[in-house]
Structure formats: structure tokens, C-alpha cells
Amino acid sequence: MRVLLLGGAFTAGLVLFLAVFLLVAGPRLGTTPIAAAIGGPFELIDQRGQRITEQDFKGKPYLVFFGFTHCPDVCPTTLFEVSEVLRALGPDANRTGALFVTVDPERDTPSAMNDYLSSFDPRLRGATGTPEQIAAVEKTFRVYSKRVPNAKGDDYTMDHTSLVYLMDKNGAFVKPFSLKRSAADAAGELRRYF
């Protein structure tokens, strides 16, 4: 009899514990965290002076990088690596896109962007605009940028986020795209999003 009473008390306690647990945690069970929205609509001007929007990339996965043409190291290195990925894709490069958005619209006019991008793969598109348009795109992609005067104070550089964003066919952010591997490996990953 004692064993039955102890077993019944234990079972009642367990049922009570589970009921309280499900009542408190139930609304949160099975939910996944909501990812921060990155990317979205934009309207800028490309290096040829033509209007460019996110719709120009619809139906293709694409890479987005923010930088500036006076950048001494990170930007040209990254754009070279993106160009190598496009070359490694061969004919499949036409099934994807790559966009370089300036964080320095005052100096990076369409003409300056065109001259700068002539050193990289011709499929890489540049984008500039008014300071307000660039600020809006930076906000949409959660990009940090700040003008930093040089020591003499007569010129400046830009401090900025240096991620390469991988966007899917629908323009939704997938993840940061790593270029710290062979161009063939990076191209292989990009192919998975065709």
C-alpha cells in the first residue's frame, strides 16, 4: 500500500511539473529565432550612369560588397577575389550577379566607379548615388561606414563593414559569403543557389 501511495504521489508530482512547464514554456516551444532582416529594396546609379535596383538581380543569387574606390587594400583585394569566383564559374557566371556599392558617394561618381571597376571582372556592377540613397542602402544591409580624416587633415579614408553578402534568387540574405578559400570552392557554393 505504501508503494502504491508513493508511486501515485510521484506520478501526480510529475504530471503537475509537466503541466506547469508546458504552461510557461509552451508558447516558446517549436519556435525558431527570427533572423534580422538584411537587404531589401534600393535604387541607385551604376557605373554607366544607369538606374540600378534590387530587381535587376531577381532570379539570380548575387554577392554584395560595400567599399570605396580610394580604398588601399581590403576593397581591391575583395573585388579581385569576387572576380576570380566569377571567372571560376565560367559560363555559369551569367546565372549570378555581383554588386559593389560605394560608401563614399561624394568621390565615387559613376565615372570614378567605371574607371575603378575596369580592373575587375566586367560582370561586376558598381553602384553609387546621393549620400541619402547610400545611407539608406547601408541601413538596409546593416553596414557601418564612417569618414576618417588622415593625419594631415587634407584628405580622408573610410572605415566600413567588409562583409560579402550572399543574397538568394529572391533577394533575401542567405549569409556572409567567405572568400577565404579557393575560387573553385567558392564558385561551387554559389552554384548551389542557382
C-alpha positions as CSV (number, residue, x, y, z in Angstrom):
1,M,0.0,0.0,0.0
2,R,2.8,2.3,0.9
3,V,4.5,1.7,-2.5
4,L,1.3,2.5,-4.3
5,L,0.9,5.7,-2.4
6,L,4.5,6.8,-3.1
7,G,4.1,5.9,-6.7
8,G,0.8,7.8,-7.0
9,A,2.3,10.9,-5.3
10,F,5.4,10.7,-7.6
11,T,3.1,10.4,-10.7
12,A,0.9,13.3,-9.5
13,G,4.0,15.5,-8.9
14,L,5.4,14.6,-12.3
15,V,2.1,15.5,-14.0
16,L,1.9,18.8,-12.1
17,F,5.5,19.6,-13.0
18,L,4.9,18.9,-16.7
19,A,1.7,20.9,-16.7
20,V,3.4,23.9,-15.2
21,F,6.4,23.5,-17.6
22,L,4.2,23.4,-20.7
23,L,2.1,26.3,-19.5
24,V,5.1,28.5,-19.0
25,A,7.3,27.3,-21.9
26,G,4.6,26.2,-24.3
27,P,4.3,29.4,-26.3
28,R,8.1,29.3,-27.0
29,L,8.4,25.6,-27.9
30,G,9.0,24.9,-31.5
31,T,9.7,28.5,-32.5
32,T,12.9,29.5,-34.1
33,P,14.6,32.8,-33.7
34,I,13.7,35.3,-36.3
35,A,16.8,36.4,-38.3
36,A,17.5,40.1,-38.6
37,A,16.3,41.4,-42.0
38,I,19.3,42.3,-44.2
39,G,18.9,43.7,-47.6
40,G,15.8,45.0,-49.4
41,P,14.7,47.5,-52.0
42,F,17.2,50.1,-53.3
43,E,17.5,52.5,-56.2
44,L,21.0,53.7,-57.2
45,I,23.1,54.6,-60.3
46,D,25.5,52.1,-61.8
47,Q,29.0,52.8,-63.2
48,R,27.5,53.5,-66.6
49,G,25.0,56.1,-65.2
50,Q,22.0,53.7,-65.5
51,R,19.4,53.2,-62.8
52,I,20.0,50.0,-60.8
53,T,17.7,48.3,-58.3
54,E,17.4,45.0,-56.5
55,Q,15.0,43.9,-59.3
56,D,18.0,43.8,-61.7
57,F,19.2,40.8,-59.7
58,K,15.9,39.0,-59.4
59,G,16.0,35.3,-60.3
60,K,19.8,35.1,-59.6
61,P,21.8,34.6,-56.5
62,Y,24.2,37.5,-56.1
63,L,27.0,38.9,-54.0
64,V,27.1,42.4,-52.5
65,F,30.1,44.2,-51.2
66,F,30.4,47.7,-49.7
67,G,33.6,49.7,-50.2
68,F,35.1,52.7,-51.9
69,T,37.4,53.4,-54.8
70,H,40.1,55.1,-52.8
71,C,40.4,52.0,-50.5
72,P,44.1,50.9,-50.3
73,D,43.7,47.2,-49.6
74,V,40.5,45.5,-48.5
75,C,38.3,46.7,-51.3
76,P,40.6,45.9,-54.3
77,T,41.5,42.5,-52.7
78,T,37.9,41.6,-52.2
79,L,36.8,42.7,-55.7
80,F,39.7,40.7,-57.1
81,E,38.5,37.6,-55.2
82,V,34.9,38.1,-56.3
83,S,36.2,38.5,-59.9
84,E,38.1,35.2,-59.5
85,V,34.9,33.5,-58.3
86,L,33.1,34.8,-61.4
87,R,35.9,33.5,-63.6
88,A,35.8,30.1,-61.9
89,L,32.1,29.9,-62.6
90,G,32.8,30.0,-66.4
91,P,29.6,30.2,-68.4
92,D,27.6,29.9,-65.2
93,A,28.7,33.4,-64.2
94,N,25.8,34.7,-66.2
95,R,23.5,32.9,-63.7
96,T,24.6,35.1,-60.8
97,G,25.5,38.7,-60.1
98,A,28.0,40.8,-58.1
99,L,27.4,44.3,-56.8
100,F,29.9,46.8,-55.4
101,V,28.2,49.6,-53.5
102,T,30.2,52.6,-52.6
103,V,30.3,54.0,-49.0
104,D,31.9,57.2,-50.4
105,P,29.3,58.7,-52.8
106,E,31.0,62.1,-52.8
107,R,34.1,60.9,-54.6
108,D,32.7,57.7,-56.2
109,T,30.8,59.1,-59.1
110,P,29.6,56.8,-61.9
111,S,32.7,57.8,-63.9
112,A,35.1,57.1,-61.0
113,M,33.3,53.7,-60.4
114,N,33.6,52.9,-64.1
115,D,37.3,53.6,-64.1
116,Y,37.9,51.7,-60.9
117,L,35.9,48.6,-61.9
118,S,37.6,48.3,-65.3
119,S,40.4,46.5,-63.4
120,F,38.0,43.7,-62.4
121,D,35.6,41.2,-64.0
122,P,33.3,43.1,-66.4
123,R,30.2,41.4,-64.9
124,L,30.8,43.2,-61.5
125,R,28.4,46.1,-61.3
126,G,29.1,49.2,-59.2
127,A,26.5,51.4,-57.6
128,T,26.6,54.9,-56.3
129,G,24.0,57.6,-55.5
130,T,23.3,60.6,-53.3
131,P,24.6,60.4,-49.7
132,E,21.0,59.9,-48.6
133,Q,20.5,57.0,-51.0
134,I,23.7,55.4,-49.9
135,A,22.9,55.9,-46.2
136,A,19.5,54.2,-46.8
137,V,21.1,51.2,-48.5
138,E,23.7,50.9,-45.7
139,K,20.9,50.9,-43.2
140,T,19.1,48.2,-45.1
141,F,22.2,46.0,-45.2
142,R,23.2,46.9,-41.7
143,V,26.5,48.3,-43.0
144,Y,28.7,50.6,-40.8
145,S,30.7,53.3,-42.5
146,K,32.5,56.4,-41.2
147,R,34.7,59.0,-42.8
148,V,38.1,59.1,-41.1
149,P,40.4,62.1,-41.7
150,N,44.0,61.4,-42.5
151,A,46.8,62.7,-40.2
152,K,47.3,65.8,-42.3
153,G,43.6,66.5,-42.3
154,D,43.5,67.3,-46.1
155,D,42.1,64.0,-47.2
156,Y,40.2,61.1,-45.7
157,T,39.6,57.4,-45.9
158,M,36.5,55.4,-45.0
159,D,36.1,52.8,-42.2
160,H,33.4,50.3,-43.2
161,T,31.9,46.8,-42.9
162,S,33.9,44.5,-45.1
163,L,31.5,41.5,-45.4
164,V,30.5,40.0,-48.7
165,Y,26.7,39.4,-48.5
166,L,25.2,36.3,-50.3
167,M,21.7,37.1,-51.5
168,D,19.4,34.4,-52.9
169,K,17.3,34.4,-56.1
170,N,14.6,36.3,-54.4
171,G,16.9,39.0,-53.0
172,A,16.8,37.5,-49.4
173,F,20.0,37.5,-47.4
174,V,21.5,34.0,-47.0
175,K,24.7,34.5,-45.1
176,P,28.1,36.2,-45.3
177,F,30.0,34.7,-48.2
178,S,33.5,33.6,-47.4
179,L,36.2,34.3,-49.9
180,K,38.9,32.8,-47.7
181,R,39.1,29.6,-49.8
182,S,39.9,28.7,-53.4
183,A,37.8,30.4,-56.1
184,A,36.7,27.0,-57.3
185,D,35.3,26.1,-53.9
186,A,33.6,29.5,-53.6
187,A,32.1,29.1,-57.1
188,G,30.9,25.6,-56.1
189,E,29.0,27.0,-53.1
190,L,27.5,29.8,-55.2
191,R,26.2,27.2,-57.8
192,R,24.1,25.6,-55.0
193,Y,21.9,28.8,-55.0
194,F,21.2,28.8,-58.8
